Amino acid sequence: MFFIGCVLFSLAGFFLAFFLFAKKASKTLLALDRLSRKIAEDGVGGILPIVEGGEASKISVEFQHMLDKIRSDFVSLSEKIKEYEMIVSKILDPLFVLDDEGRIVFFNDSFRSLIGNNIRVGQYYWEAIREPTFAEFFNEHTSRIKENKTEIRKELKLKSKYFDVTGSFVRVTGERFYIFRDVTPLVEVERMKRDFISNLSHELRTPLSAMKGFIETLESDDSIKERSYVEIIKRNTERLIRMVNDLLTLSRLEEGYSLAEFEEVDLRDVVEPVLKLFERKIQEKGLDLIVDIGEDVKIRGDRFQLEQLFINLIDNAVKYTEKGYVKVQVKRENDSVLINVEDSGIGIPEKHQSRIFERFYVVDKSRSKRHDGTGLGLSIVKHIVMLHNGTIKLRSSPGEGSEFSIYIPVITSTKN
């Protein structure tokens, strides 16, 4: 009996202790519930009530300290955000941000000045920017994002001004931001340069043609003793005429689609006549000519410009190759036609390759003069490729030759 009494007494003590602990824990939990409700109602800016009694009191104090810290950090962060927004709003370049549905979430003062005072946050971009060119740019950016390419850059005309527009996509938020850099002065200077070169070329063409006619007359005159002088004058006059013609060609190409005559062109009918122009030079230099023209190499393009493209590339290949081969390849690859012109000539050093398509740029001036080069041939090629929405790449090493690879879409848009 004594043992049973001890057991019962122990159980009674255990249950009493458990009851007191449960009561205390319940009080703490109720206090936590009240504190959490208070935070939900007032946010981090509210003041929590002090809960009396043991652990609950300590928890309420710690909660208050935590809220004070969060409030301090929140105020500091808000001030930083306002500071950054003020800095961005004062940036001279127009800038704005779109959400994943194309609505404006932010813009700076410069963008408001560009678009007008009616712009507001929450608008769709097409409600604020009514230029079709930007809608096309936005859709192109969308396509690039689907291809995991987040950046895009393009020159656009908006409100009678020209802008170099850069677009970026932030995957975490789904937002896009666009920066507009005004390049109107640069475009105007470039236009003035083109107009000057075009007008100068036209003015030079007539007297140069007259000079050539007189030189040919002198060549037929048997009384001329120093014919070598006549030959020098003739060679340099012809070089000037080629340069003027190249400048005029380049000027027309820079005018874009307005002067192009697009039609269905079978590149076999373009390449074969062009190759005949170089048969004699190739035979004289003892070069091997490799021609590989595939089936179904029709594109929509300007026949005259495409002929000029092949003439310039093959002329360079023959001109700068003393031994070995010149290879011309045309074949269909998916939705494009690949044009390859390859040679085993002197090659182009890597440091020159990024500038090789610039006007008047020559790798070796002494060699270019010997071959009567104008420095415009590859620049013309590049513009013809651009006219056909194509791309051009160069692979070359000194002493190992050069390879120009051009991809032109089978269906080339004629939309400017």
Secondary structure, 3 states (H helix, E strand, C coil): CHHHHHHHHHHHHHHHHHHHHHHHHHHHHHHHHHHHHHHHHHHHHCCCCCCCCHHHHHHHHHHHHHHHHHHHHHHHHHHHHHHHHHHHHCCCCCEEEECCCCEEEEECHHHHHHHCCCCCCCCEHHHHCCCHHHHHHHHHHHHHHHCCCCCEEEEEEECCEEEEEEEEEECCCCEEEEEEEECHHHHHHHHHHHHHHHHHHHHHHHHHHHHHHHHHHHHCCCCCCCHHHHHHHHHHHHHHHHHHHHHHHHHHHHCHHHHCCEEEEEHHHHHHHHHHHHHHHHHHHCCEEEEEECCCCEEEEEHHHHHHHHHHHHHHHHHCCCCCEEEEEEEEECCEEEEEEEECCCCCCHHHHCCCCCCCCCCCHHHHHHCCCCCCHHHHHHHHHHHCCCEEEEEEECCCEEEEEEEEECCCCCCC
